[in-house]
Amino acid sequence: MPTKTLAGTPVDTDDEGYLVNHSQWNKDVAAALAAEDGITLTDRHWKVIDFIDADFKERGVVPGMRRMNKVGNIPTKDLYALFPDGPIKKAARISGYPKPVSCV
Amino acid sequence: MKNLLILGAGTAGTMMASHLRRKLPKGDWTITLVDRAPDHYYQPGYLFMPFGIYSEDDVRRPMSRTIPRGTVYREADVDRIDAEANRVHLQDGDEIPYDILIIATGVHPAPGQVEGMVDGDWRKNVHEFYTFEGAQALTERMKSWQGGKLVVHICEMPIKCPVAPLEFCFLADAWLQKQGLRDKTEITYVTPMSGAFTKPVASGILSKLLDEKRISAVADFAIARVDAERKAIVSWDEKEVSYDLLVTVPPNMGAEMIDRSGLGDELNCVPTDKHTLQSKAHANIFVIGDATDCPTSKAGSVAHFEAEVLTENILHFVAGEPLRSRFDGHANCFIESGHGKAFLLDFNYDQEPVTGTFPLPAVGPMKLLAESRLNHLGKMAFKWVYWNVLLPGLPIPFVGHKMSLRGKKIPPKELKAAA
């Protein structure tokens, strides 16, 4: 399991760079993870991250697109603008959660 | 008298009525089924209609032949469930009280969820095969096919029978060869997933098969809109795939009635305990089949295995006992691969599909995750099994609701993880 240092914090990740242990996550780590994807976090990004965080704590899974739209009030178009190329996967990684799987 | 009410007389609802009518004393319990359709459809058969393998009569029977004896059938639209009052309101103004409610209202294609999908080209050059009407319309369209770009497409997951779009590709490839149109037809498979299927081992084998059959695949494609004028589907990141004939699987949504009742999630599926099948919000409401939010395939085989578990748990509930029977996510799917052959997948919440034999080790006789003629015969025989064994709630020999690891070749890495 790879270990690396982000924003001065040592973190454990899986092979695709998703944090294995959410307790190692904080706002600075999020900014560093975003920077790896060439993203600078703004308030609009944080609205998405905060929703994923709250929803994961409630349900134990990363919310899908429809849940982001309907429950989080975040349109798909915005998600693609904020996190280009696979917004759910990218936003989940920056939020310190596992890679979302379409399980069925 | 107590009332057990089942909403939805499809695969899951009918099986539950069959099972429970045998188990619950007739003197104590009335079993009522409500559905809006006058006919019962064998949904796995829709796939075969466009290729002339099944006719309309193969897939449709009047409800009068499928509703189990000793149960009451109401053909009606449900307005809403009042879970606090234990009553269901019908759209004609009637109310049905219940002691136990089973929700089996499934999911349906919702093409209106995608911008531009139902405009202009719908049922002309844009088709689906997940409804009887859709399969009929596509059958007609295929008759006039002269070649061009055939695009087979999934809008978003989850969908029922997630392997059906792949089967459509394989069957189209074989059918076009027979018509002498294969060389004039470009087949493209477009999916929002990163590979051909949701589970890694199966995905690898199935993408190889796509290659062999000269079907090109476009992965990670999240559709934003259908541009009917330019005959193209466009993704959120502005990728485009153009079509002459688009065979799409629209987003799958649960019944609107679930939403009106305040019982659903963002897809109008009901949050359900994935092991006991009790709804999370109400102890006397149970959910089965596609209507649940359980993380397994939306498929008839899943409903069949769930029905065995749910029957036991409803008997436990009636007796005031803990719900001891547990569903493991077991799914069992045939994949038609064309030319009279098929694959077979067997998996559950924890075990992805792997190679091996089924249902018995070494003997099989069916092969898992490999192409064989017998698998195809199994799929064809299944129509008879469906009408005569499954719906009446009779057991299928050797195949239990708990997935068996016997005969499965599990890669060493996974065995370690499972241990």
Interface residues (C-beta under 8 A of the other chain):
Chain A: G64 M65 R66 R67 N69 K70 V71 T76 K77 L79 Y80 P84 D85 G86 V101 S102 C103 V104
Chain B: E156 M157 P158 P162 P192 M193 T198 D220 A222 A224 W236 D237 P251 D265 E266 L267 P295 T296 S297 K298
